[in-house]
Amino acid sequence: MSSTSAVRRAPGGAPWDITGGFMGETVRLDAKRTGQGAHAHAMTLVGEFQNPPAYRGTYGFDGDSSSFRHTTSYHC
């Protein structure tokens, strides 16, 4: 993953700066919140590659990476 951060925003969610991570057979994304409010300050997403192209795993906030399940589609 490049050292340049990217901002992603979920509908209705806080904006996040991706601060680190990697993508391969597994994925890990670390991010920090850039918006205002009483939301979590950090997020970690982890998962394993699936076919068709997607990552399935969990994510969490403020140091936890296993609070919620996710399936994240991967488009080239």
Secondary structure by P-SEA (a helix, b strand, c coil): cccbbbbbbccccccccccccccccbbbbbbbbccccccccbbbbbbcccccbbbbbccccccccccbbbbbbbcc
